[in-house]
Amino acid sequence: METFETMFRIFEFIFSLLGLIALSPLLLFCLIAVRSTSPGPALFKQMRVGKGQKPFAIYKIRTMRLGTKEAGTHLVAAQSVTNIGKVLRKLRLDEIPQLYNVLMGDMSLVGPRPCLPTQTELIAARAAENVYAVRPGITGLAQIQGLDMSNPIELAKVDGTYVRTRSLGLDLRIILQTILGRAIDTRPHTHGQ
């Protein structure tokens, strides 16, 4: 597993660095669009729970109106999302700055989505599933299955399944499914099935 971790970390570092460089014009366009259509900063920073339950600052393009309460997305009113924010979320462009988190080693390309420190039920459920043994990700097994943080127990179980079965092949399939936006079979395969 250490070899997997080292090789994938090298891949992620190079990928995130090249990704930030390649996407910098698009990122700049998105930041200008957000700044020019709603008051407040274009970049959004928020504390999340990372590997080993250590807090870290996650970066995103702001998609919500200034003054929106800090809570899980499923708990925030739909009208809190700006018009440009709806487009950015649909295209997942608001996640581009998280490549910086990957570059810094706070996050991985694939892993359980990091939650807020106030989401104590999810934190406890994930701790029971050993989810904090890995870095959180930009996308993950739960996300491609359509799960969000509104069902913390089920989410933690799927995150735990990912941690126990993770491999380079599974990560690449999750990345592919995230990009294509259509379902693929991400269950771990065994011989004879």
Contact map, one row per residue, 1 for C-alpha under 8 A:
1111100000000000000000000000000000000000000000000000000000000000000000000000000000000000000000000000000000000000000000000000000000000000000000000000000000000000000000000000000000000000000000000
1111110000000000000000000000000000000000000000000000000000000000000000000000000000000000000000000000000000000000000000000000000000000000000000000000000000000000000000000000000000000000000000000
1111111000000000000000000000000000000000000000000000000000000000000000000000000000000000000000000000000000000000000000000000000000000000000000000000000000000000000000000000000000000000000000000
1111111100000000000000000000000000000000000000000000000000000000000000000000000000000000000000000000000000000000000000000000000000000000000000000000000000000000000000110000000000000000000000000
1111111110000000000000000000000000000000000000000000000000000000000000000000000000000000000000000000000000000000000000000000000000000000000000000000000000000000000000000000000000000000000000000
0111111111000000000000000000000000000000000000000000000000000000000000000000000000000000000000000000000000000000000000000000000000000000000000000000000000000000000000000000000000000000000000000
0011111111100000000000000000000000000000000000000000000000000000000000000000000000000000000000000000000000000000000000000000000000000000000000000000000000000000000000000000000000000000000000000
0001111111110000000000000000000000000000000000000000000000000000000000000000000000000000000000000000000000000000000000000000000000000000000000000000000000000000000000010000000000000000000000000
0000111111111000000000000000000000000000000000000000000000000000000000000000000000000000000000000000000000000000000000000000000000000000000000000000000000000000000000000000000000000000000000000
0000011111111100000000000000000000000000000000000000000000000000000000000000000000000000000000000000000000000000000000000000000000000000000000000000000000000000000000000000000000000000000000000
0000001111111110000000000000000000000000000000000000000000000000000000000000000000000000000000000000000000000000000000000000000000000000000000000000000000000000000000000000000000000000000000000
0000000111111111000000000000000000000000000000000000000000000000000000000000000000000000000000000000011000011000000000000000000000000000000000000000000000000000000000000000000000000000000000000
0000000011111111100000000000000000000000000000000000000000000000000000000000000000000000000000000000011000000000000000000000000000000000000000000000000000000000000000000000000000000000000000000
0000000001111111110000000000000000000000000000000000000000000000000000000000000000000000000000000000000000000000000000000000000000000000000000000000000000000000000000000000000000000000000000000
0000000000111111111000000000000000000000000000000000000000000000000000000000000000000000000000000000000000000000000000000000000000000000000000000000000000000000000000000000000000000000000000000
0000000000011111111100000000000000000000000000000000000000000000000000000000000000000000000000000011011000000000000000000000000000000000000000000000000000000000000000000000000000000000000000000
0000000000001111111110000000000000000000000000000000000000000000000000000000000000000000000000000011001000000000000000000000000000000000000000000000000000000000000000000000000000000000000000000
0000000000000111111111000000000000000000000000000000000000000000000000000000000000000000000000000000000000000000000000000000000000000000000000000000000000000000000000000000000000000000000000000
0000000000000011111111100000000000000000000000000000000000000000000000000000000000000000000000000010000000000000000000000000000000000000000000000000000000000000000000000000000000000000000000000
0000000000000001111111110000000000000000000000000000000000000000000000000000000000000000000000011011000000000000000000000000000000000000000000000000000000000000000000000000000000000000000000000
0000000000000000111111110000000000000000000000000000000000000000000000000000000000000000000000000000000000000000000000000000000000000000000000000000000000000000000000000000000000000000000000000
0000000000000000011111111000000000000000000000000000000000000000000000000000000000000000000000000000000000000000000000000000000000000000000000000000000000000000000000000000000000000000000000000
0000000000000000001111111110000000000000000000000000000000000000000000000000000000000000000000010000000000000000000000000000000000000000000000000000000000000000000000000000000000000000000000000
0000000000000000000111111111000000000000000000000000000000000000000000000000000000000000000000000000000000000000000000000000000000000000000000000000000000000000000000000000000000000000000000000
0000000000000000000001111111100000000000000000000000000000000000000000000000000000000000000000000000000000000000000000000000000000000000000000000000000000000000000000000000000000000000000000000
0000000000000000000000111111110000000000000000000000000000000000000000000000000000000000000000000000000000000000000000000000000000000000000000000000000000000000000000000000000000000000000000000
0000000000000000000000111111111000000000000000000000000000000000000000000000000000000000000010011000000000000000000000000000000000000000000000000000000000000000000000000000000000000000000000000
0000000000000000000000011111111100000000000000000000000000000000000000000000000000000000000000000000000000000000000000000000000000000000000000000000000000000000000000000000000000000000000000000
0000000000000000000000001111111110000000000000000000000000000000000000000000000000000000000000000000000000000000000000000000000000000000000000000000000000000000000000000000000000000000000000000
0000000000000000000000000111111111000000000000000000000000001000000000000000000000000001000010000000000000000000000000000000000000000000000000000000000000000000000000000000000000000000000000000
0000000000000000000000000011111111100000011000000000000000001000000000000000000000000000000000000000000000000000000000000000000000000000000000000000000000000000000000000000000000000000000000000
0000000000000000000000000001111111110000010000000000000000000000000000000000000000000000000000000000000000000000000000000000000000000000000000000000000000000000000000000000000000000000000000000
0000000000000000000000000000111111111000000000000000000000000000000000000000000000010000000000000000000000000000000000000000000000000000000000000000000000000000000000000000000000000000000000000
0000000000000000000000000000011111111100010000000000000000001110000000000000000000011000000000000000000000000000000000000000000000000000000000000000000000000000000000000000000000000000000000000
0000000000000000000000000000001111111111110000000000000000000000000000000000000000000000000000000000000000000000000000000000000000000000000000000000000000000000000000000000000000000000000000000
0000000000000000000000000000000111111110000000000000000000000000000000000000000000000000000000000000000000000000000000000000000000000000000000000000000000000000000000000000000000000000000000000
0000000000000000000000000000000011111110000000000000000000000000000000000000000000010000000000000000000000000000000000000000000000000000000000000000000000000000000000000000000000000000000000000
0000000000000000000000000000000001111111000000000000000000000000100000000000000001000000000000000000000000000000000000000000000000000000000000000000000000000000000000000000000000000000000000000
0000000000000000000000000000000000111111100000000000000000000000110000000000000000000000000000000000000000000000000000000000000000000000000000000000000000000000000000000000000000000000000000000
0000000000000000000000000000000000100111110000000000000000000000010000000000000000000000000000000000000000000000000000000000000000000000000000000000000000000000000000000000000000000000000000000
0000000000000000000000000000000000100011111100000000000000000100000000000000000000000000000000000000000000000000000000000000000000000000000000000000000000000000000000000000000000000000000000000
0000000000000000000000000000001101100001111100000000000000001100000000000000000000000000000000000000000000000000000000000000000000000000000000000000000000000000000000000000000000000000000000000
0000000000000000000000000000001000000000111110000000000000111100000000000000000000000000000000000000000000000000000000000000000000000000000000000000000000000000000000000000000000000000000000000
0000000000000000000000000000000000000000111111000000000000111100000000000000000000000000000000000000000000000000000000000000000000000000000000000000000000000000000000000000000000000000000000000
0000000000000000000000000000000000000000001111100000000011110000000000000000000000000000000000000000000000000000000000000000000000000000000000000000000000000000000000000000000000000000000000000
0000000000000000000000000000000000000000000111110000000011100000000000000000000000000000000000000000000000000000000000000000000000000000000000000000000000000000000000000000000000000000000000000
0000000000000000000000000000000000000000000011111000001111000000000000000000000000000000000000000000000000000000000110000000000000000000000000000000000000000000000000000000000000000000000000000
0000000000000000000000000000000000000000000001111100001111000000000000000000000000000000000000000000000000000000011110000000000000000000000000000000000000000000000000000000000000000000000000000
0000000000000000000000000000000000000000000000111110111100000000000000000000000000000000000000000000000000000000011110000000000000000000000000000000000000000000000000000000000000000000000000000
0000000000000000000000000000000000000000000000011111111100000000000000000000000000000000000000000000000001100000010000000000000000010011000000000000000000000000000000000000000000000000000000000
0000000000000000000000000000000000000000000000001111110000000000000000000000000000000000000000000000000001000000000000000000000000011111000000000000000000000000000000000000000000000000000000000
0000000000000000000000000000000000000000000000000111110000000000000000000000000000000000000000000000000000000000000000000000000000011100000000000000000000000000000000000000000000000000000000000
0000000000000000000000000000000000000000000000001111111000000000000000000000000000000000000000000000000000000000000000000000000000010000000000000000000000000000000000000000000000000000000000000
0000000000000000000000000000000000000000000000001111111100000000000000000000000000000000000000000000000000000000000000000000000000000000000000000000000000000000000000000000000000000000000000000
0000000000000000000000000000000000000000000000111100111110000000000000000000000000000000000000000000000000000000000010000000000000000000000000000000000000000000000000000000000000000000000000000
0000000000000000000000000000000000000000000000111100011111000000000000000000000000000000000000000000000001000000000000000000000000000000000000000000000000000000000000000000000000000000000000000
0000000000000000000000000000000000000000000011110000001111100000000000000000000000000000000000000000000000000000000000000000000000000000000000000000000000000000000000000000000000000000000000000
0000000000000000000000000000000000000000000011110000000111110000000000000000000000000000000000000100100000000000000000000000000000000000000000000000000000000000000000000000000000000000000000000
0000000000000000000000000000000000000000001111000000000011111000000000000000000000000000000000101101100000000000000000000000000000000000000000000000000000000000000000000000000000000000000000000
0000000000000000000000000000000000000000001110000000000001111100000000000000000000000000000001111100000000000000000000000000000000000000000000000000000000000000000000000000000000000000000000000
0000000000000000000000000000011001000000011100000000000000111110000000000000000000000000000011111000000000000000000000000000000000000000000000000000000000000000000000000000000000000000000000000
0000000000000000000000000000000001000000111100000000000000011111000000000000000000001000000001000000000000000000000000000000000000000000000000000000000000000000000000000000000000000000000000000
0000000000000000000000000000000001000000000000000000000000001111100000000000000011011101100001000000000000000000000000000000000000000000000000000000000000000000000000000000000000000000000000000
0000000000000000000000000000000000000000000000000000000000000111110100000000000111001000000000000000000000000000000000000000000000000000000000000000000000000000000000000000000000000000000000000
0000000000000000000000000000000000000110000000000000000000000011111100000000000111000000000000000000000000000000000000000000000000000000000000000000000000000000000000000000000000000000000000000
0000000000000000000000000000000000000011000000000000000000000001111100000000000000000000000000000000000000000000000000000000000000000000000000000000000000000000000000000000000000000000000000000
0000000000000000000000000000000000000000000000000000000000000000111110000000000000000000000000000000000000000000000000000000000000000000000000000000000000000000000000000000000000000000000000000
0000000000000000000000000000000000000000000000000000000000000001111111000001000100000000000000000000000000000000000000000000000000000000000000000000000000000000000000000000000000000000000000000
0000000000000000000000000000000000000000000000000000000000000000001111100001000000000000000000000000000000000000000000000000000000000000000000000000000000000000000000000000000000000000000000000
0000000000000000000000000000000000000000000000000000000000000000000111110000000000000000000000000000000000000000000000000000000000000000000000000000000000000000000000000000000000000000000000000
0000000000000000000000000000000000000000000000000000000000000000000011111011000000000000000000000000000000000000000100000000000000000000000000000000000000000000000000000000000000000000000000000
0000000000000000000000000000000000000000000000000000000000000000000001111111000000000000000000000000000000000000001100000000000000000000000000000000100000000000000000000000000000000000000000000
0000000000000000000000000000000000000000000000000000000000000000000000111111000000000000000000000000000000000000000000000000000000000000000000000000000000000000000000000000000000000000000000000
0000000000000000000000000000000000000000000000000000000000000000000000011111100000000000000000000000000000000000000000000000000000000000000000000001110000000000000000000000000000000000000000000
0000000000000000000000000000000000000000000000000000000000000000000000111111100000000000000000000000000000000000000000000000000000000000000000000000010000000000000000000000000000000000000000000
0000000000000000000000000000000000000000000000000000000000000000000110111111110100000000000000000000000000000000000000000000000000000000000000000000000000000000000000000000000000000000000000000
0000000000000000000000000000000000000000000000000000000000000000000000000111111110000000000000000000000000000000000000000000000000000000000000000000000000000000000000000000000000000000000000000
0000000000000000000000000000000000000000000000000000000000000000000000000001111110000000000000000000000000000000000000000000000000000000000000000000000000000000000000000000000000000000000000000
0000000000000000000000000000000000000000000000000000000000000000000000000000111111000000000000000000000000000000000000000000000000000000000000000000000000000000000000000000000000000000000000000
0000000000000000000000000000000000000000000000000000000000000001100100000001111111000000000000000000000000000000000000000000000000000000000000000000000000000000000000000000000000000000000000000
0000000000000000000000000000000000000000000000000000000000000011100000000000111111101100000000000000000000000000000000000000000000000000000000000000000000000000000000000000000000000000000000000
0000000000000000000000000000000000000100000000000000000000000011100000000000001111111100000000000000000000000000000000000000000000000000000000000000000000000000000000000000000000000000000000000
0000000000000000000000000000000000000000000000000000000000000000000000000000000011111110000000000000000000000000000000000000000000000000000000000000000000000000000000000000000000000000000000000
0000000000000000000000000000000011001000000000000000000000000010000000000000000001111111000000000000000000000000000000000000000000000000000000000000000000000000000000000000000000000000000000000
0000000000000000000000000000000001000000000000000000000000000111000000000000000011111111100001000000000000000000000000000000000000000000000000000000000000000000000000000000000000000000000000000
0000000000000000000000000000000000000000000000000000000000000010000000000000000011111111110000000000000000000000000000000000000000000000000000000000000000000000000000000000000000000000000000000
0000000000000000000000000000000000000000000000000000000000000000000000000000000000111111111000000000000000000000000000000000000000000000000000000000000000000000000000000000000000000000000000000
0000000000000000000000000000010000000000000000000000000000000010000000000000000000011111111111000000000000000000000000000000000000000000000000000000000000000000000000000000000000000000000000000
0000000000000000000000000000000000000000000000000000000000000010000000000000000000001111111111000000000000000000000000000000000000000000000000000000000000000000000000000000000000000000000000000
0000000000000000000000000000000000000000000000000000000000000000000000000000000000000111111110000000000000000000000000000000000000000000000000000000000000000000000000000000000000000000000000000
0000000000000000000000000000000000000000000000000000000000000000000000000000000000000011111110000000000000000000000000000000000000000000000000000000000000000000000000000000000000000000000000000
0000000000000000000000000000000000000000000000000000000000000000000000000000000000000001111111110000000000000000000000000000000000000000000000000000000000000000000000000000000000000000000000000
0000000000000000000000000010010000000000000000000000000000001000000000000000000000000001111111110000000000000000000000000000000000000000000000000000000000000000000000000000000000000000000000000
0000000000000000000000000000000000000000000000000000000000011110000000000000000000001001100111111000000000000000000000000000000000000000000000000000000000000000000000000000000000000000000000000
0000000000000000000000000000000000000000000000000000000000111000000000000000000000000000000111111110000000000000000000000000000000000000010000000000000000000000000000000000000000000000000000000
0000000000000000000100100010000000000000000000000000000000011000000000000000000000000000000111111110000000000000000000000000000000000000000000000000000000000000000000000000000000000000000000000
0000000000000000000100000010000000000000000000000000000000111000000000000000000000000000000001111111100000000000000000000000000000000000000000000000000000000000000000000000000000000000000000000
0000000000000000000000000000000000000000000000000000000001110000000000000000000000000000000000111111110000100000000000000000000000000000010000000000000000000000000000000000000000000000000000000
0000000000000001101100000000000000000000000000000000000000000000000000000000000000000000000000111111111000001000000000000000000000000000000000000000000000000000000000000000000000000000000000000
0000000000000001100100000000000000000000000000000000000000100000000000000000000000000000000000001111111100000000000000000000000000000000000000000000000000000000000000000000000000000000000000000
0000000000000000000000000000000000000000000000000000000001100000000000000000000000000000000000001111111111110000000000000000000000000000000000000000000000000000000000000000000000000000000000000
0000000000011001000000000000000000000000000000000000000000000000000000000000000000000000000000000111111111111000000000000000000000000000000000000000000000000000000000000000000000000000000000000
0000000000011001100000000000000000000000000000000000000000000000000000000000000000000000000000000011111111100000000000000000000000000000000000000000000000000000000000000000000000000000000000000
0000000000000000000000000000000000000000000000000000000000000000000000000000000000000000000000000001111111100000000000000000000000000000000000000000000000000000000000000000000000000000000000000
0000000000000000000000000000000000000000000000000000000000000000000000000000000000000000000000000000111111110000000000000000000000000000000000000000000000000000000000000000000000000000000000000
0000000000000000000000000000000000000000000000000110000100000000000000000000000000000000000000000000111111110000000000000000000000000011000000000000000000000000000000000000000000000000000000000
0000000000000000000000000000000000000000000000000100000000000000000000000000000000000000000000000100111111111000000000000000000000000011110000000000000000000000000000000000000000000000000000000
0000000000010000000000000000000000000000000000000000000000000000000000000000000000000000000000000000110011111110000000000000000000000011110000000000000000000000000000000000000000000000000000000
0000000000010000000000000000000000000000000000000000000000000000000000000000000000000000000000000010010000111110000000000000000000000000111000000000000000000000000000000000001000000000000000000
0000000000000000000000000000000000000000000000000000000000000000000000000000000000000000000000000000000000011111000000000000000000000001111100000000000000000000000000000010011000000000000000000
0000000000000000000000000000000000000000000000000000000000000000000000000000000000000000000000000000000000011111100000000000000000000111111110000000000000000010010000000000000000000000000000000
0000000000000000000000000000000000000000000000000000000000000000000000000000000000000000000000000000000000000111110000000000000000100011101111000000000000000010000000000000000000000000000000000
0000000000000000000000000000000000000000000000000000000000000000000000000000000000000000000000000000000000000011111000000000000000000001111100000000000000000000000000000000000000000000000000000
0000000000000000000000000000000000000000000000011100000000000000000000000000000000000000000000000000000000000001111100000000000000000001100000000000000000000000000000000000000000000000000000000
0000000000000000000000000000000000000000000000011000000000000000000000010000000000000000000000000000000000000000111110100110000000000000000000000000000000000000000000000000000000000000000000000
0000000000000000000000000000000000000000000000111000000000000000000000110000000000000000000000000000000000000000011111100000000000000000000000000000000000000000000000000000000000000000000000000
0000000000000000000000000000000000000000000000111000001000000000000000000000000000000000000000000000000000000000001111110010000000000000000000000000000000000000000000000000000000000000000000000
0000000000000000000000000000000000000000000000000000000000000000000000000000000000000000000000000000000000000000000111110000000000000000000000000000000000000000000000000000000000000000000000000
0000000000000000000000000000000000000000000000000000000000000000000000000000000000000000000000000000000000000000001111111110000000000000000000000000000000000000000000000000000000000000000000000
0000000000000000000000000000000000000000000000000000000000000000000000000000000000000000000000000000000000000000000011111111000000000000000000000000000000000000000000000000000000000000000000000
0000000000000000000000000000000000000000000000000000000000000000000000000000000000000000000000000000000000000000000000111111100000000000000000000000000100000000000000000000000000000000000000000
0000000000000000000000000000000000000000000000000000000000000000000000000000000000000000000000000000000000000000001000111111110000000000000000000000100110010000000000000000000000000000000000000
0000000000000000000000000000000000000000000000000000000000000000000000000000000000000000000000000000000000000000001010111111111000000000000000000000000000000000000000000000000000000000000000000
0000000000000000000000000000000000000000000000000000000000000000000000000000000000000000000000000000000000000000000000011111111100000000000000000000000000000000000000000000000000000000000000000
0000000000000000000000000000000000000000000000000000000000000000000000000000000000000000000000000000000000000000000000001111111110000000000000000000000110011000000000000000000000000000000000000
0000000000000000000000000000000000000000000000000000000000000000000000000000000000000000000000000000000000000000000000000111111111110000000000000000000000011011000000000000000000000000000000000
0000000000000000000000000000000000000000000000000000000000000000000000000000000000000000000000000000000000000000000000000011111111110000000000000000000000000000000000000000000000000000000000000
0000000000000000000000000000000000000000000000000000000000000000000000000000000000000000000000000000000000000000000000000001111111100000000000000000000000000000000000000000000000000000000000000
0000000000000000000000000000000000000000000000000000000000000000000000000000000000000000000000000000000000000000000000000000111111100000000000000000000000011011000000000000000000000000000000000
0000000000000000000000000000000000000000000000000000000000000000000000000000000000000000000000000000000000000000000000000000011111111000000000000000000000000001001000000000000000000000000000000
0000000000000000000000000000000000000000000000000000000000000000000000000000000000000000000000000000000000000001000000000000011111111100000000000000000000010011001000000000000000000000000000000
0000000000000000000000000000000000000000000000000111100000000000000000000000000000000000000000000000000000000000000000000000011001111110000000000000000000000000000000000000000000000000000000000
0000000000000000000000000000000000000000000000000011000000000000000000000000000000000000000000000000000000000000000000000000000001111110000000000000000000000000001000000000000000000000000000000
0000000000000000000000000000000000000000000000000011000000000000000000000000000000000000000000000000000000000010000000000000000000111111000000000000000000000000001000000000000000000000000000000
0000000000000000000000000000000000000000000000000110000000000000000000000000000000000000000000000000000001110011000000000000000000011111100000000000000000000000000000000000000000000000000000000
0000000000000000000000000000000000000000000000000110000000000000000000000000000000000000000000000000000001110111110000000000000000000111110000000000000000000000000000000000000000000000000000000
0000000000000000000000000000000000000000000000000000000000000000000000000000000000000000000000000000000000111111110000000000000000000011111100000000000000000000000000000000000000000000000000000
0000000000000000000000000000000000000000000000000000000000000000000000000000000000000000000000100100000000111110100000000000000000000001111100000000000000000000000000000000000000000000000000000
0000000000000000000000000000000000000000000000000000000000000000000000000000000000000000000000000000000000001111100000000000000000000000111110110000000000000000000000000000011001000000000000000
0000000000000000000000000000000000000000000000000000000000000000000000000000000000000000000000000000000000000111100000000000000000000000111111110000000000000000000000000000010000000000000000000
0000000000000000000000000000000000000000000000000000000000000000000000000000000000000000000000000000000000000011000000000000000000000000001111111000000000000110010000000000010000000000010000000
0000000000000000000000000000000000000000000000000000000000000000000000000000000000000000000000000000000000000001000000000000000000000000000111111111000000100110000000000000000000000000000000000
0000000000000000000000000000000000000000000000000000000000000000000000000000000000000000000000000000000000000000000000000000000000000000001111111111000000000000000000000000000000000000000000000
0000000000000000000000000000000000000000000000000000000000000000000000000000000000000000000000000000000000000000000000000000000000000000001111111110000000000000000000000000010011001010000000000
0000000000000000000000000000000000000000000000000000000000000000000000000000000000000000000000000000000000000000000000000000000000000000000011111110000000000000000000000000000000000010000000000
0000000000000000000000000000000000000000000000000000000000000000000000000000000000000000000000000000000000000000000000000000000000000000000001111111000000000000000000000000000000000000000000000
0000000000000000000000000000000000000000000000000000000000000000000000000000000000000000000000000000000000000000000000000000000000000000000001111111101000100000000000000000000000000000000000000
0000000000000000000000000000000000000000000000000000000000000000000000000100000000000000000000000000000000000000000000000000000000000000000001100111111000100000000000000000000000000000000000000
0000000000000000000000000000000000000000000000000000000000000000000000010100000000000000000000000000000000000000000000000100000000000000000000000011111100100000000000000000000000000000000000000
0000000000000000000000000000000000000000000000000000000000000000000000000110000000000000000000000000000000000000000000000000000000000000000000000001111100000000000000000000000000000000000000000
0000000000000000000000000000000000000000000000000000000000000000000000000000000000000000000000000000000000000000000000000000000000000000000000000011111111100000000000000000000000000000000000000
0000000000000000000000000000000000000000000000000000000000000000000000000000000000000000000000000000000000000000000000001100100000000000000000000000111111110000000000000000000000000000000000000
0000000000000000000000000000000000000000000000000000000000000000000000000000000000000000000000000000000000000000000000000100100000000000000000000000001111111000000000000000000000000000000000000
0000000000000000000000000000000000000000000000000000000000000000000000000000000000000000000000000000000000000000000000000000000000000000000000000000001111111100000000000000000000000000000000000
0000000000000000000000000000000000000000000000000000000000000000000000000000000000000000000000000000000000000000000000000000000000000000000001000011101111111110000000000000000000000000000000000
0000000000000000000000000000000000000000000000000000000000000000000000000000000000000000000000000000000000000000000000000100110010100000000000000000000111111111000000000000000000000000000000000
0000000000000000000000000000000000000000000000000000000000000000000000000000000000000000000000000000000000000000000000000000110010000000000000000000000011111111100000000000000000000000000000000
0000000000000000000000000000000000000000000000000000000000000000000000000000000000000000000000000000000000000000000000000000000000000000000011000000000001111111110000000000000000000000000000000
0000000000000000000000000000000000000000000000000000000000000000000000000000000000000000000000000000000000000011000000000000010010100000000011000000000000111111111000000000000000000000000000000
0000000000000000000000000000000000000000000000000000000000000000000000000000000000000000000000000000000000000000000000000000010011100000000000000000000000011111111100000000000000000000000000000
0000000000000000000000000000000000000000000000000000000000000000000000000000000000000000000000000000000000000000000000000000000000000000000000000000000000001111111110000000000000000000000000000
0000000000000000000000000000000000000000000000000000000000000000000000000000000000000000000000000000000000000010000000000000000000000000000010000000000000000111111111000000000000000000000000000
0000000000000000000000000000000000000000000000000000000000000000000000000000000000000000000000000000000000000000000000000000000001101100000000000000000000000011111111000000000000000000000000000
0000000000000000000000000000000000000000000000000000000000000000000000000000000000000000000000000000000000000000000000000000000000000000000000000000000000000001111111000000000000000000000000000
0000000000000000000000000000000000000000000000000000000000000000000000000000000000000000000000000000000000000000000000000000000000000000000000000000000000000000111111100000000000000000000100000
0000000000000000000000000000000000000000000000000000000000000000000000000000000000000000000000000000000000000000000000000000000000000000000000000000000000000000011111110110000000000000000000000
0001000000000000000000000000000000000000000000000000000000000000000000000000000000000000000000000000000000000000000000000000000000000000000000000000000000000000000011111110000000000000000000000
0001000100000000000000000000000000000000000000000000000000000000000000000000000000000000000000000000000000000000000000000000000000000000000000000000000000000000000001111111000000000000000000000
0000000000000000000000000000000000000000000000000000000000000000000000000000000000000000000000000000000000000000000000000000000000000000000000000000000000000000000000111111100000000000000000000
0000000000000000000000000000000000000000000000000000000000000000000000000000000000000000000000000000000000000000000000000000000000000000000000000000000000000000000001111111110000000000010100000
0000000000000000000000000000000000000000000000000000000000000000000000000000000000000000000000000000000000000100000000000000000000000000000000000000000000000000000001111111111000000000000000000
0000000000000000000000000000000000000000000000000000000000000000000000000000000000000000000000000000000000000000000000000000000000000000000000000000000000000000000000011111111100000000000000000
0000000000000000000000000000000000000000000000000000000000000000000000000000000000000000000000000000000000000000000000000000000000000000000000000000000000000000000000001111111110000001010000000
0000000000000000000000000000000000000000000000000000000000000000000000000000000000000000000000000000000000000100000000000000000000000000001110010000000000000000000000000111111111000000010000000
0000000000000000000000000000000000000000000000000000000000000000000000000000000000000000000000000000000000001100000000000000000000000000001000000000000000000000000000000011111111100000000000000
0000000000000000000000000000000000000000000000000000000000000000000000000000000000000000000000000000000000000000000000000000000000000000000000000000000000000000000000000001111111110000000000000
0000000000000000000000000000000000000000000000000000000000000000000000000000000000000000000000000000000000000000000000000000000000000000000000010000000000000000000000000000111111111111000000000
0000000000000000000000000000000000000000000000000000000000000000000000000000000000000000000000000000000000000000000000000000000000000000001000010000000000000000000000000000011111111100000000000
0000000000000000000000000000000000000000000000000000000000000000000000000000000000000000000000000000000000000000000000000000000000000000000000000000000000000000000000000000001111111000000000000
0000000000000000000000000000000000000000000000000000000000000000000000000000000000000000000000000000000000000000000000000000000000000000000000000000000000000000000000000000000111111100000000000
0000000000000000000000000000000000000000000000000000000000000000000000000000000000000000000000000000000000000000000000000000000000000000000000010000000000000000000000000000000011111110000000000
0000000000000000000000000000000000000000000000000000000000000000000000000000000000000000000000000000000000000000000000000000000000000000000000000000000000000000000000000000000011011111000000000
0000000000000000000000000000000000000000000000000000000000000000000000000000000000000000000000000000000000000000000000000000000000000000000000011000000000000000000000000000000010001111100000000
0000000000000000000000000000000000000000000000000000000000000000000000000000000000000000000000000000000000000000000000000000000000000000000000000000000000000000000000000000100010000111110000000
0000000000000000000000000000000000000000000000000000000000000000000000000000000000000000000000000000000000000000000000000000000000000000000000000000000000000000000000000000000000000011111000000
0000000000000000000000000000000000000000000000000000000000000000000000000000000000000000000000000000000000000000000000000000000000000000000010000000000000000000000000000100110000000001111100000
0000000000000000000000000000000000000000000000000000000000000000000000000000000000000000000000000000000000000000000000000000000000000000000000000000000000000000000000000000000000000000111110000
0000000000000000000000000000000000000000000000000000000000000000000000000000000000000000000000000000000000000000000000000000000000000000000000000000000000000000000010000100000000000000011111000
0000000000000000000000000000000000000000000000000000000000000000000000000000000000000000000000000000000000000000000000000000000000000000000000000000000000000000000000000000000000000000001111101
0000000000000000000000000000000000000000000000000000000000000000000000000000000000000000000000000000000000000000000000000000000000000000000000000000000000000000000000000000000000000000000111111
0000000000000000000000000000000000000000000000000000000000000000000000000000000000000000000000000000000000000000000000000000000000000000000000000000000000000000000000000000000000000000000011111
0000000000000000000000000000000000000000000000000000000000000000000000000000000000000000000000000000000000000000000000000000000000000000000000000000000000000000000000000000000000000000000001111
0000000000000000000000000000000000000000000000000000000000000000000000000000000000000000000000000000000000000000000000000000000000000000000000000000000000000000000000000000000000000000000011111
